[in-house]
Amino acid sequence: MGNSQSSDSRQEVKDQDVPMPGKEELESKFTETLEELNLPAAEVEKMKNLPDEKKWKVVLESGKSHSKHPPSFYTTGIKVHSDPKLIKKRAAGKKIPKDMIASETYLSELEISLRTSPLSWLKEFVDEPNNGHLLIFQYLQSLIKMGASTFSKDIYSSVQCIKALSNNAYGFRHLLAFEDGVRIIVGALSIPHEKTIITSLELLSAISVVGGEEGHKKILESLEEYKILHNESRRFETLVKKLEDENVSIDLRATILTFIDVIVHSPKDSNFQVYLQYELTLLGIENILEKLKKEDIEKINTVVVAYQENCIDVDELLTGERIPRNEPEVDPETAAKMKQYLDKIVELEKELLQSKDDNKRLTLNLDSVVIFFSFFFFFFSIP
């Protein structure tokens, strides 16, 4: 402890010994530092008004935030631990060689480096030949396939690295550009580790909002793949079930609700919102939300109310009592047609559940699919 304080004191003295350059050079170095820090525009404007002494201190402090290793140190480590043979050995309970640095050490240090290092370091990590973001995704995908019993810490740390990468505009663009990135993040939702699920959902919510239509589309497509892979009857089924599970933490339930609200209500097209709302309706979301409100937990109630206020009520659209905020208006004739489709699907779904005759169930299922796609193509054809 004493050595650390002594080291800090020596560094402060060393900084004080570095003379502040002239005005022109100071401004040049300060501008370069701000670019490296990659701060939001509003924060940059505030910092430009700092006195010269504080600007110089920012320049000096920025020089200390470099990672203790170059990007290649971490990419080499991830490559070593991505070896399928090593992964299988670890899955079988075998220990790594004593002279090998643990994967958790690489990942935990990398996460800190991605958060604190200058933009130039992050670019070097992401750009060729390192392609660090791709290595993290590939490693994460391999671990998800193996399961969480042995690799839960590595899976969580990998998702944290991706989140740290996404906090930067440059890193976020590369994350979204990687074709399988969103699908792999969605795959992490299968891991029975709450912090992993929470971080993954926070990432997906950010992608839906910041990534625009492209990001939103990738998430829905990935959720569809997840549904098939995990034998869900509908998308969102696993997440909705967690909302009813009393063993699930308040933080996770609140994060799930926030994610659902973002996914359902971020599209600009109100017809598309109704379509997504209906998916949740078939999973019983309305009853679940009412039960959650009765638990009277402030953190959950806030998100429940937000979701309910954002919902588009087709019945209200029919009577003209509600115009969706910041959304294209849905005329009563269109709303009536949409409601006919939705009611017909609900009717077929109920009959399907009650029927025990396999042939009749097949017929009803096909009818439901036909009506569903009629509804789908109908509202997407609305100008």
VOBA-1610 file (N, C-alpha, C; in pm, whole numbers, padded with zeros to 5 digits, always signed):
BEGIN
Met+00084-00121+00000Met+00000+00000+00000Met+00087+00125+00000Gly+00193+00122+00089Gly+00283+00236+00099Gly+00357+00259-00031Asn+00400+00151-00097Asn+00472+00163-00224Asn+00387+00229-00330Ser+00255+00194-00331Ser+00162+00250-00429Ser+00148+00400-00410Gln+00132+00444-00282Gln+00117+00586-00254Gln+00244+00661-00291Ser+00358+00598-00261Ser+00487+00660-00295Ser+00503+00677-00444Ser+00459+00574-00518Ser+00466+00578-00665Ser+00378+00690-00720Asp+00255+00704-00662Asp+00164+00810-00705Asp+00225+00948-00679Ser+00288+00962-00563Ser+00348+01091-00527Ser+00459+01126-00624Arg+00542+01025-00657Arg+00652+01048-00752Arg+00599+01090-00888Gln+00483+01028-00929Gln+00425+01061-01059Gln+00376+01205-01062Glu+00315+01248-00946Glu+00266+01387-00939Glu+00382+01485-00951Val+00491+01454-00883Val+00609+01540-00890Val+00662+01544-01033Lys+00663+01426-01098Lys+00711+01416-01235Lys+00626+01500-01329Asp+00493+01497-01308Asp+00402+01576-01392Asp+00427+01725-01373Gln+00451+01762-01246Gln+00474+01904-01218Gln+00603+01952-01283Asp+00697+01860-01304Asp+00826+01896-01364Asp+00815+01917-01514Val+00704+01872-01575Val+00687+01889-01720Val+00629+02027-01745Pro+00707+02117-01805Pro+00658+02255-01825Pro+00545+02262-01927Met+00450+02350-01901Met+00338+02369-01993Met+00389+02442-02117Pro+00360+02394-02236Pro+00409+02458-02360Pro+00335+02589-02387Gly+00376+02655-02494Gly+00310+02779-02533Gly+00166+02756-02574Lys+00094+02865-02588Lys-00050+02860-02615Lys-00084+02777-02738Glu-00015+02802-02848Glu-00044+02733-02973Glu-00020+02582-02962Glu+00094+02543-02903Glu+00126+02401-02887Glu+00031+02335-02789Leu-00004+02408-02683Leu-00097+02355-02583Leu-00231+02322-02649Glu-00283+02417-02727Glu-00413+02396-02793Glu-00407+02279-02889Ser-00294+02265-02958Ser-00278+02154-03052Ser-00280+02020-02978Lys-00202+02011-02868Lys-00196+01888-02790Lys-00332+01858-02724Phe-00398+01964-02678Phe-00528+01947-02611Phe-00633+01896-02711Thr-00631+01950-02833Thr-00724+01906-02936Thr-00701+01759-02971Glu-00574+01721-02984Glu-00540+01581-03012Glu-00588+01489-02899Thr-00573+01537-02774Thr-00616+01459-02658Thr-00766+01438-02660Leu-00842+01544-02690Leu-00988+01532-02695Leu-01032+01433-02802Glu-00961+01435-02915Glu-00994+01339-03021Glu-00967+01197-02976Glu-00856+01180-02903Glu-00820+01048-02853Glu-00924+00997-02752Leu-00972+01088-02667Leu-01068+01049-02564Leu-01204+01015-02622Asn-01232+01068-02743Asn-01356+01035-02813Asn-01480+01066-02727Leu-01482+01185-02669Leu-01592+01225-02581Leu-01713+01274-02661Pro-01832+01276-02598Pro-01950+01333-02664Pro-01927+01480-02697Ala-01993+01530-02800Ala-01972+01667-02848Ala-01995+01770-02739Ala-02101+01750-02658Ala-02133+01846-02552Ala-02022+01854-02448Glu-01963+01740-02417Glu-01854+01736-02319Glu-01728+01802-02375Val-01705+01782-02505Val-01589+01844-02570Val-01598+01997-02561Glu-01718+02051-02587Glu-01738+02196-02583Glu-01713+02252-02443Lys-01755+02177-02341Lys-01730+02220-02203Lys-01581+02225-02174Met-01511+02121-02217Met-01368+02112-02187Met-01287+02217-02261Lys-01336+02262-02373Lys-01265+02366-02449Lys-01258+02497-02370Asn-01349+02514-02274Asn-01354+02637-02195Asn-01270+02629-02067Leu-01199+02517-02048Leu-01114+02503-01929Leu-00997+02601-01935Pro-00949+02645-01820Pro-00827+02729-01820Pro-00707+02648-01869Asp-00605+02717-01913Asp-00489+02650-01973Asp-00425+02549-01878Glu-00417+02582-01749Glu-00354+02491-01653Glu-00427+02356-01649Lys-00561+02361-01650Lys-00639+02237-01645Lys-00632+02162-01778Lys-00622+02237-01888Lys-00607+02171-02018Lys-00476+02090-02020Trp-00371+02150-01966Trp-00242+02081-01965Trp-00248+01958-01875Lys-00322+01970-01764Lys-00336+01856-01673Lys-00410+01742-01742Val-00512+01776-01824Val-00587+01675-01900Val-00494+01603-01997Val-00406+01681-02063Val-00311+01622-02158Val-00219+01524-02086Leu-00168+01564-01969Leu-00076+01479-01893Leu-00147+01354-01840Glu-00269+01372-01789Glu-00345+01259-01734Glu-00381+01159-01844Ser-00410+01212-01961Ser-00447+01125-02072Ser-00333+01032-02108Gly-00212+01082-02094Gly-00096+01000-02126Gly-00079+00880-02035Lys-00145+00883-01916Lys-00133+00772-01822Lys-00236+00663-01847Ser-00337+00691-01929Ser-00449+00598-01941Ser-00426+00485-02041His-00307+00477-02097His-00278+00371-02191His-00284+00234-02125Ser-00327+00134-02201Ser-00326-00004-02151Ser-00182-00045-02122Lys-00167-00134-02023Lys-00031-00175-01991Lys+00025-00273-02094His-00059-00313-02190His-00013-00402-02297His-00065-00351-02431Pro+00005-00381-02540Pro-00046-00345-02673Pro-00162-00436-02711Pro-00245-00396-02807Pro-00360-00479-02849Pro-00320-00621-02888Ser-00204-00636-02949Ser-00162-00769-02995Ser-00144-00867-02880Phe-00114-00816-02760Phe-00100-00904-02642Phe-00232-00976-02615Tyr-00341-00901-02624Tyr-00473-00959-02594Tyr-00524-01046-02709Thr-00501-01003-02831Thr-00548-01084-02944Thr-00473-01217-02950Thr-00345-01215-02919Thr-00269-01340-02916Thr-00323-01432-02807Gly-00353-01375-02690Gly-00406-01455-02580Gly-00541-01516-02612Ile-00628-01438-02677Ile-00761-01490-02713Ile-00749-01602-02815Lys-00657-01585-02909Lys-00635-01690-03010Lys-00591-01820-02944Val-00503-01810-02848Val-00454-01930-02779Val-00570-02002-02710His-00653-01926-02641His-00763-01987-02565His-00881-02026-02655Ser-00880-01981-02779Ser-00985-02019-02873Ser-00959-02153-02941Asp-00843-02210-02916Asp-00809-02340-02975Asp-00914-02444-02933Pro-00984-02503-03029Pro-01090-02601-02996Pro-01043-02713-02904Lys-00918-02758-02922Lys-00866-02865-02838Lys-00856-02820-02691Leu-00811-02696-02672Leu-00798-02643-02536Leu-00936-02623-02473Ile-01031-02576-02552Ile-01167-02556-02502Ile-01227-02689-02458Lys-01207-02793-02538Lys-01260-02925-02502Lys-01195-02979-02376Lys-01065-02955-02361Lys-00995-03000-02240Lys-01052-02930-02117Arg-01073-02801-02130Arg-01127-02725-02017Arg-01270-02769-01985Ala-01348-02797-02091Ala-01485-02844-02071Ala-01488-02978-01999Ala-01383-03057-02019Ala-01373-03188-01954Ala-01316-03177-01813Gly-01289-03054-01770Gly-01242-03033-01633Gly-01092-03033-01618Lys-01018-03039-01729Lys-00873-03040-01722Lys-00819-02897-01709Lys-00710-02882-01632Lys-00653-02750-01609Lys-00560-02710-01724Ile-00548-02579-01742Ile-00456-02528-01845Ile-00313-02541-01794Pro-00214-02542-01883Pro-00073-02551-01840Pro-00037-02438-01743Lys+00051-02466-01649Lys+00087-02370-01545Lys+00150-02243-01602Asp+00220-02255-01713Asp+00288-02139-01770Asp+00197-02057-01862Met+00069-02094-01871Met-00025-02023-01958Met-00107-01922-01877Ile-00118-01800-01927Ile-00200-01697-01861Ile-00347-01735-01876Ala-00422-01726-01769Ala-00563-01765-01770Ala-00644-01674-01862Ser-00743-01731-01929Ser-00828-01654-02020Ser-00900-01542-01946Glu-00941-01567-01822Glu-01010-01465-01744Glu-00921-01343-01721Thr-00789-01366-01707Thr-00695-01255-01689Thr-00689-01170-01815Tyr-00678-01235-01930Tyr-00678-01161-02057Tyr-00805-01077-02071Leu-00919-01140-02048Leu-01047-01075-02074Leu-01076-00961-01977Ser-01045-00982-01849Ser-01072-00876-01751Ser-00983-00755-01775Glu-00856-00778-01810Glu-00766-00667-01840Glu-00806-00599-01972Leu-00849-00680-02068Leu-00892-00624-02197Leu-01012-00534-02180Glu-01107-00575-02098Glu-01228-00493-02076Glu-01190-00356-02021Ile-01095-00353-01929Ile-01050-00226-01872Ile-00979-00142-01978Ser-00897-00207-02057Ser-00823-00137-02163Ser-00918-00076-02266Leu-01023-00149-02302Leu-01119-00099-02400Leu-01196+00022-02346Arg-01213+00028-02215Arg-01286+00140-02153Arg-01197+00262-02132Thr-01070+00240-02105Thr-00986+00350-02058Thr-00878+00396-02156Ser-00848+00317-02255Ser-00738+00353-02346Ser-00783+00455-02449Pro-00689+00528-02505Pro-00720+00627-02608Pro-00779+00561-02733Leu-00841+00642-02816Leu-00905+00593-02938Leu-00805+00522-03029Ser-00683+00571-03032Ser-00582+00509-03119Ser-00556+00364-03079Trp-00558+00335-02948Trp-00538+00198-02899Trp-00655+00110-02944Leu-00776+00163-02926Leu-00895+00086-02964Leu-00896+00058-03115Lys-00858+00158-03194Lys-00855+00138-03339Lys-00754+00030-03377Glu-00640+00033-03311Glu-00539-00068-03339Glu-00590-00208-03303Phe-00667-00216-03195Phe-00724-00344-03152Phe-00826-00397-03253Val-00908-00307-03306Val-01017-00346-03396Val-00969-00366-03540Asp-00881-00279-03585Asp-00840-00282-03726Asp-00750-00402-03757Glu-00734-00428-03888Glu-00640-00531-03931Glu-00498-00488-03895Pro-00411-00580-03861Pro-00430-00725-03867Pro-00487-00786-03739Asn-00512-00704-03636Asn-00557-00761-03508Asn-00700-00815-03511Asn-00793-00734-03568Asn-00934-00776-03575Asn-00983-00830-03439Gly-00949-00755-03334Gly-00978-00802-03198Gly-01124-00828-03170His-01213-00742-03225His-01357-00761-03199His-01407-00893-03257Leu-01353-00931-03373Leu-01394-01057-03434Leu-01347-01175-03349Leu-01228-01164-03292Leu-01176-01272-03208Leu-01261-01290-03081Ile-01305-01178-03023Ile-01391-01187-02904Ile-01521-01257-02939Phe-01582-01217-03050Phe-01709-01277-03092Phe-01692-01427-03118Gln-01584-01461-03188Gln-01563-01603-03221Gln-01539-01687-03095Tyr-01464-01630-03001Tyr-01439-01700-02875Tyr-01569-01716-02797Leu-01647-01609-02790Leu-01775-01613-02719Leu-01868-01717-02780Gln-01874-01719-02912Gln-01961-01816-02981Gln-01921-01960-02948Ser-01790-01986-02947Ser-01742-02121-02915Ser-01782-02162-02773Leu-01774-02067-02680Leu-01807-02098-02540Leu-01956-02119-02520Ile-02038-02041-02590Ile-02183-02056-02579Ile-02225-02196-02625Lys-02161-02242-02731Lys-02192-02376-02783Lys-02156-02485-02683Met-02052-02462-02604Met-02007-02561-02507Met-02091-02560-02380Gly-02159-02448-02352Gly-02240-02439-02230Gly-02170-02358-02123Ala-02243-02331-02015Ala-02195-02236-01916Ala-02129-02298-01794Ser-02136-02429-01779Ser-02087-02491-01656Ser-01941-02459-01627Thr-01857-02460-01731Thr-01715-02434-01713Thr-01677-02291-01750Phe-01752-02232-01840Phe-01707-02107-01902Phe-01792-01984-01866Ser-01872-01990-01760Ser-01962-01878-01729Ser-01886-01746-01708Lys-01771-01752-01642Lys-01692-01630-01619Lys-01639-01573-01750Asp-01588-01661-01836Asp-01534-01616-01964Asp-01644-01558-02054Ile-01760-01621-02050Ile-01872-01573-02132Ile-01914-01433-02085Tyr-01926-01417-01955Tyr-01964-01286-01900Tyr-01858-01181-01934Ser-01731-01215-01915Ser-01623-01120-01944Ser-01618-01084-02092Ser-01646-01181-02178Ser-01646-01155-02323Ser-01758-01057-02359Val-01876-01076-02301Val-01988-00985-02327Val-01955-00846-02273Gln-01888-00841-02158Gln-01846-00711-02104Gln-01748-00640-02198Cys-01658-00717-02258Cys-01563-00659-02355Cys-01636-00600-02475Ile-01737-00672-02521Ile-01815-00623-02635Ile-01891-00496-02597Lys-01942-00494-02475Lys-02013-00374-02429Lys-01917-00255-02420Ala-01797-00280-02365Ala-01697-00173-02355Ala-01660-00122-02494Leu-01650-00212-02589Leu-01619-00176-02727Leu-01731-00091-02787Ser-01856-00125-02753Ser-01971-00055-02812Ser-01991+00084-02754Asn-01926+00114-02641Asn-01939+00247-02581Asn-01869+00354-02663Asn-01792+00309-02760Asn-01718+00399-02847Asn-01780+00393-02987Ala-01798+00508-03049Ala-01863+00512-03181Ala-01790+00427-03284Tyr-01657+00431-03281Tyr-01578+00353-03376Tyr-01598+00204-03352Gly-01593+00165-03226Gly-01614+00024-03192Gly-01755-00022-03224Phe-01853+00065-03198Phe-01993+00029-03223Phe-02016+00003-03371Arg-01959+00084-03457Arg-01976+00065-03602Arg-01922-00071-03645His-01808-00110-03590His-01750-00240-03625His-01833-00354-03569Leu-01888-00334-03451Leu-01975-00435-03391Leu-02096-00461-03480Leu-02159-00353-03525Leu-02279-00366-03607Leu-02246-00419-03746Ala-02126-00388-03795Ala-02088-00432-03930Ala-02060-00581-03936Phe-02025-00641-03823Phe-01998-00785-03821Phe-02130-00861-03832Glu-02145-00936-03937Glu-02273-00998-03972Glu-02332-01083-03860Asp-02247-01159-03792Asp-02297-01253-03690Asp-02295-01196-03548Gly-02253-01070-03534Gly-02236-01013-03401Gly-02362-01014-03316Val-02471-00962-03370Val-02597-00954-03295Val-02647-01094-03261Arg-02636-01186-03356Arg-02682-01323-03333Arg-02607-01388-03217Ile-02477-01362-03207Ile-02397-01420-03099Ile-02436-01359-02964Ile-02461-01228-02963Ile-02506-01163-02839Ile-02640-01220-02794Val-02732-01238-02888Val-02862-01298-02855Val-02841-01440-02801Gly-02744-01512-02857Gly-02715-01647-02810Gly-02674-01651-02664Ala-02613-01542-02617Ala-02569-01536-02477Ala-02687-01531-02380Leu-02807-01503-02430Leu-02926-01500-02345Leu-02960-01640-02292Ser-02903-01743-02353Ser-02931-01880-02310Ser-02849-01920-02189Ile-02750-01837-02154Ile-02660-01871-02043Ile-02730-01843-01910Pro-02738-01939-01820Pro-02806-01919-01691Pro-02722-01839-01592His-02689-01718-01632His-02607-01629-01550His-02666-01489-01564Glu-02723-01437-01456Glu-02803-01315-01465Glu-02724-01196-01518Lys-02600-01178-01472Lys-02523-01063-01516Lys-02494-01070-01666Thr-02475-01191-01717Thr-02453-01208-01861Thr-02578-01168-01939Ile-02694-01213-01892Ile-02820-01181-01960Ile-02847-01031-01954Ile-02825-00970-01838Ile-02848-00826-01823Ile-02759-00746-01918Thr-02630-00779-01919Thr-02537-00706-02006Thr-02571-00727-02153Ser-02610-00848-02189Ser-02648-00878-02328Ser-02771-00798-02369Leu-02871-00791-02281Leu-02993-00716-02310Leu-02966-00566-02320Glu-02877-00516-02235Glu-02840-00374-02243Glu-02773-00345-02376Leu-02688-00437-02419Leu-02622-00422-02549Leu-02724-00420-02663Leu-02818-00515-02658Leu-02918-00527-02764Leu-03010-00405-02766Ser-03043-00352-02650Ser-03126-00231-02644Ser-03054-00115-02710Ala-02924-00102-02682Ala-02845+00005-02743Ala-02837-00012-02895Ile-02820-00136-02939Ile-02814-00163-03083Ile-02946-00128-03151Ser-03057-00157-03084Ser-03188-00128-03140Ser-03209+00022-03157Val-03162+00100-03058Val-03183+00245-03060Val-03081+00314-03150Val-02953+00286-03127Val-02846+00356-03200Val-02825+00297-03340Gly-02848+00167-03352Gly-02826+00100-03480Gly-02937+00120-03582Gly-03045+00189-03541Gly-03154+00219-03633Gly-03225+00095-03686Glu-03281+00108-03806Glu-03358-00002-03865Glu-03272-00127-03886Glu-03147-00106-03925Glu-03058-00220-03950Glu-03036-00299-03821Gly-03006-00227-03712Gly-02984-00293-03584Gly-03108-00364-03534His-03221-00299-03546His-03349-00356-03502His-03382-00482-03580Lys-03362-00477-03709Lys-03389-00592-03795Lys-03302-00711-03757Lys-03173-00685-03733Lys-03081-00794-03697Lys-03122-00859-03565Ile-03170-00780-03471Ile-03213-00835-03342Ile-03334-00926-03360Leu-03433-00881-03436Leu-03553-00963-03456Leu-03520-01092-03531Glu-03434-01082-03631Glu-03394-01203-03704Glu-03319-01300-03613Ser-03235-01245-03526Ser-03159-01330-03433Ser-03251-01394-03329Leu-03352-01321-03285Leu-03449-01376-03190Leu-03531-01488-03255Glu-03555-01475-03385Glu-03626-01580-03458Glu-03540-01708-03462Glu-03411-01692-03488Glu-03319-01807-03487Glu-03313-01868-03348Tyr-03309-01783-03247Tyr-03304-01829-03107Tyr-03429-01911-03075Lys-03543-01864-03123Lys-03671-01934-03100Lys-03665-02077-03153Ile-03613-02092-03275Ile-03604-02225-03337Ile-03504-02313-03264Leu-03389-02255-03232Leu-03282-02331-03167Leu-03321-02380-03028His-03399-02300-02957His-03435-02333-02819His-03581-02377-02804Asn-03641-02413-02916Asn-03777-02470-02916Asn-03880-02380-02846Glu-03869-02252-02868Glu-03971-02160-02818Glu-04093-02166-02909Ser-04210-02145-02854Ser-04330-02139-02938Ser-04336-02006-03012Arg-04280-01901-02948Arg-04276-01768-03009Arg-04150-01696-02964Arg-04113-01594-03040Arg-04003-01510-02996Arg-04038-01446-02861Phe-03937-01415-02784Phe-03951-01351-02652Phe-04003-01446-02543Glu-04036-01571-02579Glu-04100-01660-02481Glu-04014-01679-02355Thr-03885-01708-02373Thr-03797-01732-02259Thr-03788-01608-02170Leu-03778-01491-02231Leu-03768-01367-02155Leu-03897-01338-02079Val-04010-01358-02144Val-04139-01332-02078Val-04159-01427-01959Lys-04116-01551-01974Lys-04129-01646-01863Lys-04047-01602-01742Lys-03932-01540-01767Lys-03849-01493-01656Lys-03918-01382-01578Leu-04006-01307-01644Leu-04079-01200-01575Leu-04169-01256-01466Glu-04217-01379-01486Glu-04307-01442-01388Glu-04232-01521-01281Asp-04104-01540-01300Asp-04025-01623-01210Asp-03981-01540-01088Glu-04031-01576-00971Glu-03997-01502-00850Glu-03851-01515-00811Asn-03784-01617-00865Asn-03642-01637-00834Asn-03551-01548-00917Val-03610-01483-01017Val-03533-01392-01102Val-03523-01257-01032Ser-03406-01197-01033Ser-03383-01071-00962Ser-03464-00956-01020Ile-03483-00855-00938Ile-03554-00733-00982Ile-03478-00667-01096Asp-03345-00664-01085Asp-03264-00600-01190Asp-03284-00667-01326Leu-03285-00801-01326Leu-03302-00871-01453Leu-03442-00851-01509Arg-03544-00858-01424Arg-03680-00839-01474Arg-03699-00697-01529Ala-03642-00599-01461Ala-03652-00461-01510Ala-03579-00445-01643Thr-03464-00511-01657Thr-03387-00503-01781Thr-03462-00571-01896Ile-03527-00683-01867Ile-03606-00753-01969Ile-03719-00663-02018Leu-03789-00600-01924Leu-03901-00512-01960Leu-03853-00393-02043Thr-03740-00338-02005Thr-03684-00225-02081Thr-03650-00269-02224Phe-03588-00385-02236Phe-03552-00437-02368Phe-03677-00459-02453Ile-03780-00521-02396Ile-03904-00546-02469Ile-03966-00415-02515Asp-03968-00316-02426Asp-04026-00185-02461Asp-03951-00121-02577Val-03818-00129-02571Val-03735-00070-02677Val-03759-00142-02809Ile-03758-00274-02808Ile-03775-00351-02931Ile-03912-00329-02993Val-04015-00327-02910Val-04152-00314-02961Val-04182-00172-03007His-04131-00073-02938His-04175+00064-02965His-04070+00154-03029Ser-03953+00101-03064Ser-03855+00185-03134Ser-03883+00201-03284Pro-03952+00105-03351Pro-03982+00128-03493Pro-04069+00252-03512Lys-04043+00326-03618Lys-04122+00446-03647Lys-04261+00410-03698Asp-04272+00296-03764Asp-04398+00253-03822Asp-04490+00197-03713Ser-04601+00265-03686Ser-04692+00222-03580Ser-04757+00088-03614Asn-04773+00057-03743Asn-04828-00073-03781Asn-04735-00187-03738Phe-04605-00161-03754Phe-04506-00261-03713Phe-04507-00277-03560Gln-04529-00167-03490Gln-04538-00174-03344Gln-04655-00262-03301Val-04769-00247-03369Val-04887-00329-03337Val-04855-00476-03360Tyr-04785-00504-03468Tyr-04746-00641-03501Tyr-04660-00702-03390Leu-04561-00624-03341Leu-04474-00673-03235Leu-04548-00684-03102Gln-04636-00588-03074Gln-04718-00595-02953Gln-04799-00724-02951Tyr-04849-00763-03068Tyr-04933-00881-03074Tyr-04854-01007-03039Glu-04727-01012-03079Glu-04642-01125-03041Glu-04637-01138-02888Leu-04626-01026-02820Leu-04621-01027-02674Leu-04758-01059-02615Thr-04863-01014-02682Thr-04999-01042-02634Thr-05024-01192-02631Leu-04979-01263-02734Leu-04998-01408-02740Leu-04921-01480-02630Leu-04822-01413-02573Leu-04745-01472-02463Leu-04801-01431-02326Gly-04911-01356-02330Gly-04978-01317-02205Gly-04913-01200-02133Ile-04848-01111-02208Ile-04773-01002-02147Ile-04862-00909-02064Glu-04988-00885-02110Glu-05074-00792-02037Glu-05103-00839-01895Asn-05137-00966-01881Asn-05165-01020-01747Asn-05041-01019-01658Ile-04927-01050-01720Ile-04801-01051-01645Ile-04768-00912-01593Leu-04789-00810-01676Leu-04760-00673-01634Leu-04849-00630-01518Glu-04976-00670-01522Glu-05067-00636-01412Glu-05024-00703-01283Lys-04977-00827-01292Lys-04929-00897-01172Lys-04804-00828-01117Leu-04716-00786-01207Leu-04593-00719-01164Leu-04624-00587-01094Lys-04724-00516-01143Lys-04761-00389-01081Lys-04810-00409-00938Lys-04877-00522-00914Lys-04928-00552-00780Lys-04815-00581-00681Glu-04698-00621-00733Glu-04584-00644-00644Glu-04531-00513-00586Asp-04569-00402-00651Asp-04536-00267-00602Asp-04386-00248-00579Ile-04308-00285-00680Ile-04163-00261-00678Ile-04134-00144-00771Glu-04084-00036-00716Glu-04071+00089-00791Glu-03992+00072-00921Lys-03880+00003-00913Lys-03794-00012-01032Lys-03868-00083-01144Ile-03951-00182-01109Ile-04026-00257-01211Ile-04149-00178-01255Asn-04218-00115-01160Asn-04339-00039-01194Asn-04310+00072-01295Thr-04194+00136-01279Thr-04157+00245-01371Thr-04150+00195-01515Val-04090+00077-01533Val-04076+00022-01668Val-04210-00032-01719Val-04289-00092-01631Val-04421-00143-01671Val-04508-00029-01723Val-04511+00080-01647Val-04592+00197-01687Val-04543+00252-01820Ala-04410+00258-01838Ala-04353+00309-01964Ala-04399+00223-02082Tyr-04394+00091-02066Tyr-04438+00001-02174Tyr-04586+00022-02204Gln-04668+00028-02100Gln-04813+00042-02120Gln-04848+00175-02185Glu-04777+00279-02148Glu-04805+00411-02207Glu-04762+00417-02354Asn-04660+00341-02388Asn-04613+00339-02528Asn-04697+00250-02618Cys-04775+00160-02558Cys-04854+00066-02637Cys-04961+00136-02720Ile-04981+00085-02839Ile-05087+00134-02928Ile-05208+00044-02910Asp-05320+00104-02871Asp-05445+00030-02852Asp-05526+00036-02981Val-05541-00079-03047Val-05613-00082-03175Val-05757-00038-03156Asp-05819-00074-03044Asp-05958-00033-03018Asp-05968+00119-03010Glu-05869+00182-02947Glu-05870+00328-02939Glu-05849+00392-03075Leu-05768+00327-03158Leu-05748+00379-03293Leu-05878+00373-03373Leu-05957+00269-03348Leu-06085+00255-03418Leu-06179+00369-03385Thr-06178+00413-03259Thr-06269+00520-03217Thr-06206+00658-03232Gly-06077+00660-03269Gly-06010+00789-03288Gly-05977+00860-03159Glu-05974+00785-03047Glu-05950+00848-02918Glu-05802+00871-02891Arg-05715+00803-02964Arg-05572+00816-02937Arg-05494+00827-03066Ile-05406+00927-03071Ile-05313+00938-03182Ile-05174+00909-03127Pro-05105+00806-03178Pro-04973+00771-03126Pro-04878+00890-03133Arg-04801+00910-03028Arg-04707+01022-03022Arg-04590+01001-03117Asn-04561+01103-03196Asn-04445+01098-03287Asn-04451+00981-03384Glu-04570+00935-03418Glu-04583+00823-03509Glu-04680+00859-03620Pro-04670+00792-03738Pro-04766+00815-03844Pro-04906+00777-03796Glu-05005+00856-03831Glu-05141+00827-03789Glu-05195+00704-03862Val-05265+00618-03791Val-05330+00501-03851Val-05478+00534-03865Asp-05528+00537-03988Asp-05667+00576-04007Asp-05761+00465-03959Pro-05885+00499-03920Pro-05981+00402-03865Pro-06005+00281-03954Glu-06008+00302-04087Glu-06033+00190-04178Glu-05919+00088-04170Thr-05795+00140-04168Thr-05679+00051-04157Thr-05678-00020-04023Ala-05709+00056-03916Ala-05711-00004-03782Ala-05815-00115-03774Ala-05932-00093-03837Ala-06039-00194-03834Ala-05993-00322-03904Lys-05924-00306-04017Lys-05875-00421-04091Lys-05771-00497-04010Met-05681-00423-03944Met-05579-00485-03860Met-05643-00564-03747Lys-05746-00506-03686Lys-05812-00573-03574Lys-05881-00702-03620Gln-05935-00702-03742Gln-05999-00824-03795Gln-05896-00937-03805Tyr-05779-00904-03857Tyr-05674-01005-03868Tyr-05634-01058-03730Leu-05611-00964-03636Leu-05567-01004-03503Leu-05672-01090-03433Asp-05798-01051-03443Asp-05906-01128-03379Asp-05917-01267-03438Lys-05900-01277-03570Lys-05911-01407-03637Lys-05797-01499-03592Ile-05677-01444-03579Ile-05564-01525-03534Ile-05587-01573-03392Val-05636-01486-03305Val-05662-01524-03167Val-05767-01636-03161Glu-05870-01624-03243Glu-05977-01725-03248Glu-05920-01861-03290Leu-05836-01860-03392Leu-05776-01986-03440Leu-05680-02044-03336Glu-05605-01956-03269Glu-05512-02003-03167Glu-05587-02074-03053Lys-05699-02018-03010Lys-05778-02078-02902Lys-05833-02214-02944Glu-05885-02221-03067Glu-05941-02346-03118Glu-05831-02451-03132Leu-05713-02406-03171Leu-05600-02496-03187Leu-05561-02559-03053Leu-05560-02479-02949Leu-05523-02528-02816Leu-05624-02627-02760Gln-05751-02610-02795Gln-05857-02694-02742Gln-05873-02825-02818Ser-05829-02828-02943Ser-05850-02946-03027Ser-05750-03056-02995Lys-05798-03180-02994Lys-05712-03296-02970Lys-05694-03380-03097Asp-05766-03345-03202Asp-05758-03415-03329Asp-05636-03363-03406Asp-05540-03450-03434Asp-05416-03407-03500Asp-05439-03346-03636Asn-05527-03406-03717Asn-05554-03353-03851Asn-05618-03214-03843Lys-05712-03202-03748Lys-05778-03072-03734Lys-05678-02967-03684Arg-05589-03010-03593Arg-05488-02918-03540Arg-05395-02869-03652Leu-05360-02959-03743Leu-05274-02922-03855Leu-05344-02820-03945Thr-05473-02847-03972Thr-05551-02754-04056Thr-05561-02617-03991Leu-05592-02617-03861Leu-05605-02490-03789Leu-05472-02415-03785Asn-05365-02489-03768Asn-05233-02427-03763Asn-05200-02361-03896Leu-05230-02431-04005Leu-05205-02374-04138Leu-05291-02251-04161Asp-05419-02258-04118Asp-05507-02142-04132Asp-05452-02022-04056Ser-05401-02050-03936Ser-05346-01943-03853Ser-05226-01879-03921Val-05141-01962-03980Val-05023-01911-04050Val-05063-01824-04169Val-05163-01871-04245Val-05211-01795-04362Val-05263-01659-04319Ile-05348-01658-04214Ile-05404-01532-04165Ile-05293-01441-04114Phe-05197-01502-04043Phe-05087-01424-03988Phe-05009-01352-04099Phe-04976-01426-04202Phe-04899-01364-04311Phe-04983-01266-04392Ser-05113-01289-04398Ser-05201-01191-04462Ser-05195-01060-04387Phe-05200-01071-04253Phe-05189-00953-04168Phe-05053-00885-04188Phe-04949-00967-04190Phe-04812-00917-04205Phe-04797-00837-04334Phe-04837-00897-04445Phe-04822-00830-04574Phe-04917-00710-04589Phe-05032-00719-04519Phe-05127-00609-04525Phe-05067-00480-04466Phe-05017-00491-04341Phe-04971-00366-04280Phe-04840-00319-04339Phe-04759-00408-04396Phe-04637-00362-04460Phe-04663-00299-04597Ser-04783-00322-04649Ser-04817-00260-04777Ser-04880-00123-04759Ile-04907-00085-04630Ile-04969+00045-04604Ile-04867+00155-04631Pro-04903+00254-04713Pro-04807+00360-04745Pro-04777+00449-04625
//
